[in-house]
Amino acid sequence: MPKIVDHAQRRDEIALVACRVVAQHGFDGASMVRIAHEAGYTTGMLAHYFDTKQDIIIAALRLILRRIEERLTQPAARGGRPDLLALLTEALPVDEHRRTECAFWTTFWGQVSTDKRLKRINTWVHREYLRLFERCLAQCWPEWSQWSAAKREQVLRSLVTFINGLTASAVANASDWPAPQQIEQLRLQVQLLHAWAKGSARASVTRQAAGA
């Protein structure tokens, strides 16, 4: 019988290889030929699944986002209240696997300003990223739903901006940012944001009571 090929799985395999190639050689160095070679395919086989390098890059983005979402949602699926710091650490380059993902992200960011299609994809990715982290905050902070929409938005965007900046710093200067240092900085940022939001909420309640 002819071998049954799982085309979706093969596309994911190619996308994962592309992620690694981009992380190692940069966007310009990740040619179709190099990606095909690293994946163990001919360029003709690669072209069967993707028309352009840009299509492969977009597939890699979607794959990485899906993998991050799986890592962020698994603890909640097991029941109980997840640990926020542990969840957020999943998005940082604290080991070889996640460093490759993050190196791909930061390389992709460098292409967004000059490519309209990638810019649109980046807008979508950013929205999904915000959605994922908002879910984490809602799961881990019981008071989250009691804060105003404006406050939640401030906390969420501040957190994502910090994680993006820490990711870029850790990828660019790995020796200066070992995993424990990344986690400690993330812990401090989470504590500061939580304290600010709680204090701001209490101040708002006090003002409302005083005006009553």
Secondary structure, DSSP 8 states (H G I E B T S, - for coil): ------HHHHHHHHHHHHHHHHHHHHHHH--HHHHHHHHT--HHHHHHH-SSHHHHHHHHHHHHHHHHHHHHHHHHHTSS---HHHHHHTTS--SHHHHHHHHHHHHHHHHHTT-HHHHHHHHHHHHHHHHHHHHHHHHH-GGGGGS-HHHHHHHHHHHHHHHHHHHHHHHHTGGG--HHHHHHHHHHHHHHHHHHHHHHHHHHHHHHHHH-
